[in-house]
Each structure stands twice: as structure tokens, then as C-alpha cells.
Amino acid sequence: MRNKIKQLLNKEEGFTLVELLAVLAILALIVGIAVPMIGNVVQKSQVKADDAQIELIVDAARLYQVEKKVKNED
């Protein structure tokens, strides 16, 4: 009975170095895959924002032309 109690008290649970290294390797793999994907998303969103900005400028120029023609006809 005493031996079982001693074993329970002395039993230290934790992670081994191999387990910790395995977890770090898995996390590094995930980060290695995720970072380029995030970079692509940021780049694509920048391109889309630039295209939208160009479209807004073109629309504003067209509106200006239409308003100028209407004023010149008056």
C-alpha cells in the first residue's frame, strides 16, 4: 500500500523532449504553409483595392464631363 502511495506521489507527468519537438515541428509546418497564403491574400486585396480606386476615378471623370457639357449647353 505504501509503495502505491509513494509511486503516485513520485509520479511526475509531463512532456518529453521528443514530444515537444514534434509539436514544434508541426507548428512550424503550419506556419510555413499559412504565411505565404496570407501574403497572397493581402496582395490580391491590394490589387482589388487599386482596381476599385481606378474605377472610381474614371467614373468621377465621366461625371465631370457630363456636368460640364450640361453647363455649356445652357
N, C-alpha and C positions, 0 to 999 in steps of 0.2 A: 504494500500500500504506500509506504514511504517513497519507494522508488518511482512509482507512478506520479506522485505529487512532485517529486524533485524533477522528473522529466518534464512535467507540464510547466513548472516554474522556470526551468532552464531552457525550455524550447523557445528559441528566438526565430520569429518568422520574418522574412524579408526577401528581397530580390537578389539574385546572384548577378555577378558582373556580366555574365553571358546574356541573361535576360534583359538587363538594362541596355547592353549594346545592341541587342536585337530590336528593341523598341526605338532606339536612336536611329538605327539603320532604316527602319520602316518610316519614321517621321522624315528623315532626310529624303527618302524616295518620294514621299507625298509632296514635300516642299519643292523638290526638283521638278515634279510634274505640274504643280499648281502655279508656280511663279511665271513660267512662260505663258501659260493660259491667261493669267490675269494681265500680263503685259499686252497680249493680243487684244483683249477686251478693251483696255484703255486706249490703245492705238486706234481700234475701229471706232470707238466712240468719239475720238478726236476728229477722225475723218468725217464722220456723220455730222458732227457739230460744224465743221468747216463748210460742208456742203449746204447745210441749212442756212448758215450765215450768207453764203453766196446767193442762195435763192432769195433771201430777204432783201439783199442789196439790189438784185435785178428787179424784184417786184417794186421796190421803192423808186427805182429809176423809171420804170414804166408808168407808175402813178404820177410821177413828176411830169413826164412827157404829156400824159393825158390832161393833167390840170393846166399845163402851160398852153396847150392847144386850145382848151376851152376858153381861157382868158384872152388869147389872141383873137379868137373869133368874135368876142364881144365887142 
